[in-house]
Amino acid sequence: MGISVVSYTLKDIHDDQDYLHSLGKARTAQVQKDARIGEAEAKRDAGIREAKAKQEKVSAQYLSEIEMAKAQRDYELKKAAYDIEVNTRRAQADLAYQLQVAKTKQQIEEQRVQVQVVERAQQVAVQEQEIARREKELEARVRKPAEAERYKLERLAEAEKSQLIMQAEAEAESVRMRGEAQAFAIGARARAEAEQMAKKAEAFQLYQEAAQLDMLLEKLPQVAEEISGPLTSANKITMVSSGSGAVGAAKVTGEVLDILSRLPESVERLTGISISQVNHKPLRTA
């Protein structure tokens, strides 16, 4: 039959002088060196790749955050726009509701006013009917009798007016006639007084001082009357006596006579004419 070897595995090869082991040390060292270099390069490359990966990761993270911020911004902008639109629609709805409420109230108020107008018109119509009824009643009970009475009073007033006019005309005629008579009398008196004054003037020219004295003597009683006039109107006179001289009415009379006795002196001071001297002078002609 025979033996057929398909494969085999060497588990250990060694010799007594350790040649095989020594022969493989250089190669082992080279391999180890290459392994360490490869490991260092691998670590370096791994660090570079790791740093690059981290950088890319950070960049990707930042880009992601930027995109997220953009997305958040877009979301908030759209949300704000949506909120504005919603609030606008809501405000429009509120205003429309308030406007509708106001219109409804206005319509109700207009209807109420119309009802009041109708009621007022009915009241006015009733009042007008009542006024018409009262006017007819007044016409029947008061106005017609009053018109009759007024007509009667007008006739009486016209008659009285005519009578008063006639009386006034008669009185006017009487006054006119009395006025003419008085005017004639005044004219006659004035002419007489003028003639008298003319005669007095002629007498004054002929008898100047005597005429002046005559005039003064004529006016002295009037002066005395004016002086004693206040005494006649006095209700009561109280006199105090010092114990000597007259008392009572005699004292009053004496004082009046004393005042009158001083008149010639007063006349002389006022006019320059001495009554006592004129009495002793002869009359002079002009």
C-alpha positions in Angstrom: 0.0 0.0 0.0 2.7 2.6 0.7 2.7 6.0 2.7 1.8 9.3 1.1 2.7 12.6 2.9 0.5 15.4 2.1 1.9 18.1 4.4 4.0 18.4 7.5 4.9 21.1 10.0 8.3 21.6 11.6 7.8 22.6 15.2 11.4 23.1 16.3 14.8 22.9 14.7 17.9 23.2 16.8 21.4 21.9 17.0 23.8 21.4 19.8 26.1 24.3 18.9 23.3 26.8 18.6 24.3 27.6 15.1 21.0 27.8 13.7 20.0 30.1 16.6 23.0 32.4 16.1 22.5 32.4 12.4 19.0 33.9 12.9 20.0 36.6 15.4 21.3 39.1 12.8 18.3 38.6 10.8 16.2 38.8 13.9 17.9 42.0 14.9 17.3 43.4 11.5 13.8 42.3 11.5 13.4 43.8 15.0 14.9 47.0 13.9 12.7 47.2 10.9 9.9 46.2 13.1 10.7 49.1 15.5 11.1 51.5 12.6 8.0 50.3 11.1 6.3 50.5 14.4 7.5 54.1 14.9 6.5 55.0 11.4 3.3 53.3 12.0 2.8 55.2 15.2 3.8 58.4 13.4 1.5 57.8 10.6 -1.1 56.8 13.1 -0.6 60.0 15.1 -0.7 62.0 11.9 -3.8 60.2 10.8 -5.2 60.5 14.3 -4.5 64.3 14.4 -5.9 64.7 10.9 -8.8 62.6 11.9 -9.3 64.8 15.0 -9.0 67.9 12.9 -11.4 66.6 10.5 -13.6 65.6 13.4 -13.4 69.1 14.9 -14.0 70.6 11.5 -16.9 68.3 11.0 -18.2 69.1 14.4 -17.9 72.9 13.8 -19.5 72.5 10.4 -22.2 70.4 12.1 -22.7 73.1 14.7 -22.7 75.8 12.1 -25.3 73.9 10.1 -27.2 73.3 13.3 -27.0 77.1 14.1 -28.1 77.8 10.6 -30.9 75.4 10.9 -31.8 76.9 14.4 -31.7 80.4 12.9 -33.8 79.3 9.9 -36.2 77.7 12.3 -36.5 80.7 14.6 -36.9 83.1 11.6 -39.6 80.9 10.1 -41.1 80.5 13.5 -41.1 84.3 14.1 -42.6 84.8 10.7 -45.2 82.2 11.4 -45.8 83.8 14.8 -46.2 87.2 13.2 -48.6 85.8 10.7 -50.5 84.0 13.3 -50.6 87.1 15.6 -51.7 89.2 12.6 -54.4 86.8 11.7 -55.4 86.6 15.4 -55.4 90.5 15.7 -57.4 90.8 12.5 -59.9 88.2 13.8 -60.1 90.2 17.1 -60.6 93.5 15.3 -63.2 91.9 13.0 -65.0 90.5 16.0 -64.9 93.9 17.8 -66.0 95.7 14.6 -68.9 93.2 14.2 -69.8 93.8 17.9 -69.7 97.6 17.4 -71.8 97.3 14.2 -74.3 95.1 16.1 -74.5 97.6 19.0 -74.9 100.4 16.5 -77.7 98.6 14.7 -79.4 97.9 18.1 -79.0 101.6 19.1 -80.4 102.8 15.7 -83.4 100.5 16.1 -83.9 101.8 19.7 -83.7 105.4 18.4 -86.1 104.6 15.7 -88.5 103.1 18.2 -88.1 106.3 20.3 -88.7 108.5 17.3 -91.9 106.6 16.5 -93.0 106.8 20.1 -92.2 110.5 20.2 -94.1 111.0 16.9 -97.1 109.3 18.4 -96.9 111.4 21.5 -96.6 114.6 19.4 -99.6 113.5 17.4 -101.6 112.9 20.6 -100.5 116.2 21.9 -101.5 118.0 18.7 -104.9 116.4 18.9 -105.2 117.5 22.5 -104.1 121.0 21.6 -106.6 121.2 18.7 -109.3 120.0 21.1 -108.4 122.6 23.7 -108.2 125.4 21.0 -111.7 124.5 19.9 -112.9 124.5 23.5 -111.1 127.8 24.1 -112.6 129.2 20.9 -116.1 128.3 22.1 -115.8 129.3 25.8 -113.3 132.1 25.9 -112.2 133.6 22.6 -115.6 134.5 21.1 -116.9 136.1 24.3 -113.5 137.8 24.6 -113.7 139.2 21.1 -117.2 140.5 21.8 -116.0 142.1 25.0 -113.0 143.5 23.1 -115.2 145.0 20.4 -117.4 146.6 23.1 -114.3 148.0 24.9 -112.9 149.3 21.6 -116.1 151.1 20.9 -116.1 152.6 24.4 -112.4 153.5 24.1 -113.1 155.2 20.8 -115.9 157.2 22.3 -113.8 158.1 25.3 -111.0 159.0 22.9 -113.2 161.3 20.9 -114.5 162.9 24.1 -111.0 163.4 25.4 -109.9 164.9 22.1 -112.8 167.3 22.1 -112.0 168.3 25.8 -108.4 168.7 24.9 -109.2 170.9 21.9 -111.5 173.0 24.1 -108.9 173.3 26.8 -106.3 174.1 24.2 -108.5 176.8 22.8 -109.2 178.1 26.3 -105.4 178.1 27.1 -104.7 179.9 23.8 -107.3 182.5 24.6 -106.0 182.9 28.2 -102.5 183.1 26.8 -103.4 185.8 24.4 -105.2 187.7 27.2 -102.2 187.2 29.5 -99.9 188.3 26.7 -102.0 191.4 26.2 -102.0 192.1 29.9 -98.3 191.5 30.2 -97.7 193.8 27.2 -99.9 196.5 28.8 -98.1 196.1 32.1 -94.8 196.2 30.4 -95.7 199.3 28.6 -97.0 200.9 31.8 -93.8 199.9 33.7 -91.7 201.2 30.8 -93.5 204.5 31.0 -93.1 204.5 34.7 -89.4 203.7 34.4 -89.1 206.4 31.8 -90.7 208.9 34.1 -88.5 207.7 36.9 -85.5 208.1 34.7 -86.6 211.7 33.9 -87.1 212.3 37.6 -83.7 210.8 38.3 -82.1 213.2 35.8 -83.9 216.1 37.3 -83.5 215.1 40.9 -80.5 212.8 41.0 -79.6 212.7 44.7 -83.2 213.1 45.8 -84.3 210.3 43.5 -81.5 208.0 44.8 -82.5 208.8 48.3 -86.2 208.1 47.4 -85.2 204.8 46.0 -83.1 203.9 49.1 -85.9 204.9 51.4 -88.3 202.9 49.3 -86.1 199.8 49.6 -85.3 200.1 53.3 -88.5 198.5 54.5 -87.8 195.5 52.3 -84.3 195.3 53.7 -85.7 195.4 57.2 -88.3 192.8 56.3 -85.5 190.5 55.0 -83.5 191.0 58.2 -86.4 190.2 60.5 -87.7 187.5 58.2 -85.8 184.6 59.9 -87.2 185.7 63.3 -90.8 185.3 62.0 -90.0 181.7 60.9 -88.3 180.7 64.1 -90.4 178.3 66.3 -88.4 178.9 69.5 -85.8 181.5 70.7 -83.7 180.9 73.8 -82.1 184.0 75.2 -79.5 184.2 78.1 -79.5 187.4 80.2 -76.4 188.7 82.0 -78.6 190.5 84.6 -78.6 194.0 83.1 -80.6 195.4 80.2 -83.8 194.3 78.6 -84.9 190.7 78.4 -87.4 188.8 76.4 -89.2 190.4 73.4 -87.8 193.8 74.2 -84.3 192.5 73.9 -85.1 190.9 70.5 -86.7 194.1 69.3 -83.8 196.1 70.5 -81.3 194.0 68.6 -83.4 194.2 65.4 -83.6 198.0 65.8 -79.8 198.1 66.4 -79.3 196.3 63.1 -81.6 198.7 61.3 -79.9 201.7 62.8 -76.7 200.5 61.1 -78.3 200.4 57.7 -77.4 204.0 56.7 -73.7 203.3 57.4 -73.9 200.1 55.4 -75.7 201.8 52.5 -73.0 204.5 52.5 -70.2 201.9 52.3 -72.0 200.1 49.5 -73.2 203.1 47.4 -71.2 206.0 48.6 -74.4 208.0 49.4 -74.9 209.4 52.9 -78.5 209.5 53.9 -77.9 212.1 56.6 -76.0 214.4 54.2 -78.6 214.1 51.4 -81.3 215.3 53.9 -79.4 218.6 54.4 -78.5 219.2 50.7 -80.7 221.3 48.4 -82.1 219.5 45.4 -80.2 220.0 42.1 -81.7 220.1 38.7 -80.1 218.5 35.8 
